[in-house]
Amino acid sequence: MQSEGAPTQQTAWTWWTLRIQHIPKETSREEVRALFIEKDRPRIRIESLAPEIYYNGTGDYELTATISYRALNGGDRKPQVIDEVEGLINVDDNFYGFTPLNCPERPIAADVVAVAGLAGHAFASWKHDSTRMWLRDYLPLYIKNTRILTYGYPSQLQRSESMSSLWDHSNNLRKNLLAMQDEAQCRERPVIFIGHGLGCLIIKKVMVDAPLPVPSIIFLGAPHRGLENTALKTLVKGTMSENMINDLSENSTLLKTLDIDFGKLFSQLHFQILTCYEQYTTPTINLSSDGSWKRDGPRKMMVTPENARLGYEQEQIAVYSNHSGIAKIDRAPESPFLHIRRAIATVLPKEDRQTSSLGLSHPHTLDDASSSAKKTETLLEQHHYKRFQILLL
């Protein structure tokens, strides 16, 4: 006899990734699962549990978790919380703002901040299968004492009512980042940016408007000189998103100005840049008969190598992926993962470059202010901010 709720030949399961915020400190992973009703618990897997982004190493704090939830196709995408915590914890799947993905055991040497691209998702854009995501599941294995965060913002295009521009998104990221640093008392902590597509442009604008202690930036499919948006321009014509899509066109005045300003900044600060550019075409978007958008149109090179390169003196290595896949990184030999983690490691103190084991740690301890300050001083001295090093991948 088939058990109740078991999938049949006519049904299938799908894994959904969710974020849980405002979890009381010292809550264990099993206790996180117990925040949901009993029938949903067997389908919940706790993937990460880390102190909230504002934790400064002392006093009270809350936890943020990411979970995988195995839902029946067509059913609820979220498990149901128990009555006792209804309204006290927050469960969402949009991942807007900052989400901490790991919990370094020792003082934090740097923050890695990953910014997704156009119509992307702060978590799903980086996943290479249904549950695994390299920023959370792989990178912490190799980079010690580095906090890894995603940053999400509303960038969807279909049925969007937002008129947000590139400037709006970059201004919000800059203000949210500075507010987080002030609350966590880590304004001097170095930030290593990772961007995909539009996220790369947002990072560039943040740096131009308010240069931060950034020793390294990693660009994935960056449309420095525009992207192939012919199909998108037709779909968004007359909508709130039209202006932003036009600004991303090749030879856009906005992008030219940003490129010039960023180049001037780079010539002054000499931070490290690693650029990954795609080698495969991507299906364009079509409007289907039911009014939905489907990526089944003619294949185009979304960001050409010429548009992805900054034009500085550089080594050139391609990534065998399309524009979407370039951010969905695994640890295969042909993956850019090795080069990315090495680019991060080269700007960290030697003792923080590789973990001693392949297990993700769970303790909730973070750095105290004095130890963190020493780490920051060491990192900035090591990098010098006067070194001109370009890596192009």
DAVEN-V974510 format. One record per residue. N is the residue number from 1. RES is the residue in one letter. PHI is phi in whole degrees, -180 to 180 (none if undefined). NEAR is the number of other ideal C-beta (glycine too) atoms within 10 Angstrom. D_FIRST is the distance of its C-alpha to the first C-alpha in Angstrom with 1 decimal. Layout:
<<N:RES:PHI:NEAR:D_FIRST> <N:RES:PHI:NEAR:D_FIRST>>
//
This chain:
<<1:M:none:3:0.0> <2:Q:-78:7:3.8> <3:S:-70:5:6.4> <4:E:-64:6:9.3> <5:G:85:11:12.0> <6:A:-74:9:10.6> <7:P:-69:12:12.7> <8:T:-107:7:12.0> <9:Q:-65:5:14.6> <10:Q:-90:6:16.6> <11:T:-123:12:16.8> <12:A:-150:10:18.4> <13:W:-104:15:19.7> <14:T:-133:13:23.4> <15:W:-87:14:25.3> <16:W:-117:19:28.0> <17:T:-102:21:31.0> <18:L:-128:20:32.4> <19:R:-113:22:35.4> <20:I:-119:23:35.7> <21:Q:-117:16:39.3> <22:H:67:14:41.1> <23:I:-80:22:38.9> <24:P:-58:15:41.0> <25:K:-63:13:42.7> <26:E:67:9:41.4> <27:T:-76:18:37.8> <28:S:-84:11:35.5> <29:R:-64:15:32.6> <30:E:-65:9:30.1> <31:E:-71:13:32.1> <32:V:-64:19:32.0> <33:R:-60:17:28.2> <34:A:-73:15:28.5> <35:L:-75:22:30.5> <36:F:-113:22:27.4> <37:I:-63:12:24.9> <38:E:-60:8:22.1> <39:K:-69:11:19.1> <40:D:-90:18:21.2> <41:R:-61:13:22.4> <42:P:-64:10:19.7> <43:R:-100:18:20.6> <44:I:-109:18:24.3> <45:R:-124:15:26.5> <46:I:-80:17:30.1> <47:E:-96:19:32.3> <48:S:-150:23:35.8> <49:L:-149:24:37.6> <50:A:-142:24:41.4> <51:P:-59:22:44.3> <52:E:-58:18:45.2> <53:I:-68:22:47.8> <54:Y:-92:16:50.6> <55:Y:-68:25:50.4> <56:N:-108:17:53.8> <57:G:99:19:53.0> <58:T:-136:10:54.2> <59:G:76:7:53.2> <60:D:-75:7:50.0> <61:Y:-159:18:47.5> <62:E:-116:15:44.0> <63:L:-113:23:41.3> <64:T:-123:23:39.6> <65:A:-121:23:36.2> <66:T:-116:22:34.4> <67:I:-131:23:30.6> <68:S:-105:17:27.9> <69:Y:-123:21:25.1> <70:R:-90:17:22.0> <71:A:-109:16:21.6> <72:L:-70:15:19.4> <73:N:-54:10:21.8> <74:G:88:8:23.5> <75:G:-97:10:22.7> <76:D:-64:11:25.0> <77:R:-89:12:26.8> <78:K:-125:15:27.6> <79:P:-73:22:25.8> <80:Q:-95:12:27.1> <81:V:-77:18:29.6> <82:I:-73:13:29.9> <83:D:-58:8:32.5> <84:E:-64:7:34.9> <85:V:-114:16:35.6> <86:E:-58:10:35.4> <87:G:86:8:38.7> <88:L:-97:11:39.6> <89:I:-108:20:37.8> <90:N:-119:12:37.6> <91:V:-116:19:34.6> <92:D:-143:13:35.6> <93:D:-124:14:35.0> <94:N:-90:14:38.5> <95:F:57:21:40.0> <96:Y:-69:14:43.5> <97:G:75:18:46.3> <98:F:-91:22:46.0> <99:T:-129:25:42.8> <100:P:-76:24:43.3> <101:L:-109:24:40.9> <102:N:-146:22:42.0> <103:C:-134:22:43.8> <104:P:-60:25:46.8> <105:E:-76:15:47.7> <106:R:-112:15:51.4> <107:P:-51:21:54.0> <108:I:-80:22:53.1> <109:A:-88:27:55.4> <110:A:-164:28:54.4> <111:D:-105:22:51.9> <112:V:-99:24:50.1> <113:V:-119:24:49.5> <114:A:-105:28:47.4> <115:V:-118:27:48.1> <116:A:-75:27:45.9> <117:G:-102:27:47.3> <118:L:-62:23:47.6> <119:A:56:18:44.5> <120:G:-95:21:42.8> <121:H:-136:18:40.6> <122:A:-61:23:41.7> <123:F:-113:23:38.5> <124:A:-63:15:36.7> <125:S:-64:24:39.9> <126:W:-105:23:40.0> <127:K:-82:20:36.3> <128:H:-105:19:35.9> <129:D:-149:9:32.1> <130:S:-64:12:29.3> <131:T:-131:14:30.0> <132:R:-93:16:33.1> <133:M:-139:24:36.5> <134:W:-63:21:39.6> <135:L:-65:22:41.8> <136:R:-93:23:39.3> <137:D:-97:18:37.6> <138:Y:-115:20:40.4> <139:L:-58:22:43.8> <140:P:-64:22:43.8> <141:L:-69:16:43.3> <142:Y:-113:19:46.7> <143:I:-116:26:48.8> <144:K:-82:21:49.4> <145:N:55:22:50.7> <146:T:-125:22:50.0> <147:R:-82:26:48.1> <148:I:-115:26:46.0> <149:L:-132:23:45.5> <150:T:-100:26:44.4> <151:Y:-127:26:46.4> <152:G:-114:22:44.8> <153:Y:-151:23:46.7> <154:P:-73:11:45.9> <155:S:-127:23:46.8> <156:Q:-66:13:44.5> <157:L:-110:19:46.6> <158:Q:-70:14:44.6> <159:R:58:11:45.2> <160:S:-77:16:46.9> <161:E:-108:8:49.4> <162:S:-94:16:50.9> <163:M:-109:12:54.4> <164:S:-61:17:54.2> <165:S:-107:14:56.3> <166:L:-56:20:56.4> <167:W:-64:15:59.0> <168:D:-61:14:56.8> <169:H:-65:23:53.9> <170:S:-70:23:56.3> <171:N:-64:17:58.0> <172:N:-66:17:54.8> <173:L:-61:22:53.7> <174:R:-62:18:57.1> <175:K:-67:12:57.3> <176:N:-67:16:53.8> <177:L:-67:22:54.5> <178:L:-66:14:57.8> <179:A:-64:13:56.3> <180:M:-62:20:53.6> <181:Q:-65:19:56.2> <182:D:-65:12:58.5> <183:E:-65:13:55.8> <184:A:-89:24:54.7> <185:Q:56:16:58.4> <186:C:-137:25:58.0> <187:R:-59:13:60.2> <188:E:-89:14:61.7> <189:R:-68:22:58.5> <190:P:-62:24:58.3> <191:V:-120:21:55.7> <192:I:-109:24:54.3> <193:F:-90:27:53.1> <194:I:-125:29:50.4> <195:G:-124:25:50.4> <196:H:-127:25:48.6> <197:G:56:28:50.3> <198:L:-55:24:51.7> <199:G:-58:30:50.9> <200:C:-64:25:53.7> <201:L:-69:28:56.2> <202:I:-62:27:55.2> <203:I:-63:27:55.9> <204:K:-59:27:59.2> <205:K:-68:21:60.3> <206:V:-59:26:59.3> <207:M:-66:22:61.5> <208:V:-66:17:64.4> <209:D:-76:14:64.4> <210:A:-154:13:64.1> <211:P:-53:12:64.2> <212:L:-111:20:61.9> <213:P:-71:18:61.9> <214:V:-114:21:59.8> <215:P:-83:23:60.4> <216:S:-155:24:57.9> <217:I:-130:23:56.1> <218:I:-117:26:53.5> <219:F:-104:27:53.3> <220:L:-118:32:50.4> <221:G:59:29:51.2> <222:A:-79:28:54.0> <223:P:-85:26:55.7> <224:H:-56:23:59.1> <225:R:-118:20:60.9> <226:G:107:18:58.3> <227:L:-131:30:55.1> <228:E:-75:20:54.3> <229:N:-129:23:53.6> <230:T:-58:12:54.8> <231:A:-66:18:51.5> <232:L:-64:23:50.9> <233:K:-61:14:54.4> <234:T:-69:12:53.7> <235:L:-71:18:50.4> <236:V:-99:19:51.8> <237:K:-58:11:55.2> <238:G:83:6:56.2> <239:T:-105:16:53.5> <240:M:-63:14:53.8> <241:S:-88:26:52.8> <242:E:-60:16:55.6> <243:N:-63:14:58.2> <244:M:-66:24:56.0> <245:I:-65:19:54.9> <246:N:-63:15:58.5> <247:D:-66:18:59.5> <248:L:-93:21:57.1> <249:S:-70:19:58.9> <250:E:-61:15:60.9> <251:N:67:9:64.5> <252:S:-63:18:63.5> <253:T:-61:9:66.4> <254:L:-60:19:64.1> <255:L:-69:22:62.6> <256:K:-62:13:66.0> <257:T:-64:11:67.3> <258:L:-62:20:64.3> <259:D:-63:17:64.8> <260:I:-65:11:68.5> <261:D:-64:15:67.9> <262:F:-68:20:65.2> <263:G:-62:15:67.5> <264:K:-64:11:70.2> <265:L:-63:16:68.0> <266:F:-62:18:66.8> <267:S:-65:10:70.4> <268:Q:-90:10:71.1> <269:L:-102:16:68.1> <270:H:57:17:67.0> <271:F:-75:25:63.3> <272:Q:-80:20:61.1> <273:I:-128:21:59.1> <274:L:-120:25:56.3> <275:T:-116:26:55.5> <276:C:-107:25:52.6> <277:Y:-125:24:52.9> <278:E:-77:23:50.5> <279:Q:-120:12:51.1> <280:Y:-112:16:48.5> <281:T:-78:14:48.5> <282:T:-125:22:46.0> <283:P:-61:16:44.8> <284:T:-82:18:46.7> <285:I:-95:19:45.2> <286:N:-119:15:45.3> <287:L:-92:14:44.8> <288:S:-82:10:42.1> <289:S:-65:6:42.2> <290:D:-90:6:39.9> <291:G:91:8:42.3> <292:S:-87:10:40.2> <293:W:-95:17:41.7> <294:K:-131:12:40.2> <295:R:-88:12:41.5> <296:D:-135:11:41.9> <297:G:-85:15:45.7> <298:P:-56:10:48.3> <299:R:-78:13:48.1> <300:K:-135:17:50.9> <301:M:-80:16:52.0> <302:M:-65:25:51.4> <303:V:-130:26:53.7> <304:T:-70:17:56.2> <305:P:-54:14:57.4> <306:E:-64:11:60.8> <307:N:-79:20:59.4> <308:A:-88:26:57.2> <309:R:-87:17:60.2> <310:L:-82:19:62.5> <311:G:93:10:65.6> <312:Y:-81:13:66.6> <313:E:-60:8:67.5> <314:Q:-161:16:64.2> <315:E:-87:10:62.1> <316:Q:-124:10:59.7> <317:I:-135:14:56.3> <318:A:-91:15:53.6> <319:V:-114:22:49.9> <320:Y:-84:13:47.8> <321:S:-160:22:45.7> <322:N:-92:20:45.9> <323:H:-66:25:46.7> <324:S:-73:20:43.2> <325:G:-69:15:42.1> <326:I:-65:25:45.2> <327:A:-97:26:43.8> <328:K:-92:20:40.3> <329:I:-96:23:41.4> <330:D:-114:12:39.6> <331:R:-112:15:41.3> <332:A:-67:10:41.8> <333:P:-56:6:45.3> <334:E:-86:10:46.3> <335:S:-73:18:45.2> <336:P:-80:21:47.9> <337:F:-56:18:46.2> <338:L:-58:14:48.6> <339:H:-68:16:51.6> <340:I:-67:24:50.3> <341:R:-68:19:49.7> <342:R:-70:15:53.0> <343:A:-63:22:54.8> <344:I:-71:25:53.5> <345:A:-63:18:54.4> <346:T:-66:16:57.9> <347:V:-106:22:58.8> <348:L:-104:25:57.3> <349:P:-56:17:59.1> <350:K:-56:9:58.4> <351:E:-70:12:56.5> <352:D:-104:22:53.9> <353:R:-83:19:53.1> <354:Q:-149:13:50.3> <355:T:-75:17:47.9> <356:S:-88:6:48.0> <357:S:-145:7:44.3> <358:L:-102:7:41.3> <359:G:-104:9:39.4> <360:L:-77:16:39.4> <361:S:-84:15:40.9> <362:H:-115:13:39.7> <363:P:-53:9:42.8> <364:H:-92:16:44.1> <365:T:-74:13:47.8> <366:L:-129:25:50.0> <367:D:-80:25:53.7> <368:D:-88:12:56.6> <369:A:-62:13:59.3> <370:S:-67:10:61.9> <371:S:-65:15:59.7> <372:S:-64:22:58.4> <373:A:-62:16:62.0> <374:K:-64:13:63.0> <375:K:-61:23:60.1> <376:T:-62:21:61.1> <377:E:-60:11:64.8> <378:T:-63:16:63.9> <379:L:-64:20:61.8> <380:L:-69:15:64.4> <381:E:-65:10:67.2> <382:Q:-65:14:65.3> <383:H:-79:21:64.7> <384:H:73:9:68.3> <385:Y:58:13:67.5> <386:K:-126:8:70.3> <387:R:-92:12:68.5> <388:F:-104:12:68.0> <389:Q:-128:15:64.9> <390:I:-118:16:62.9> <391:L:-117:17:59.8> <392:L:-117:20:58.4> <393:L:-117:21:55.0>>
//
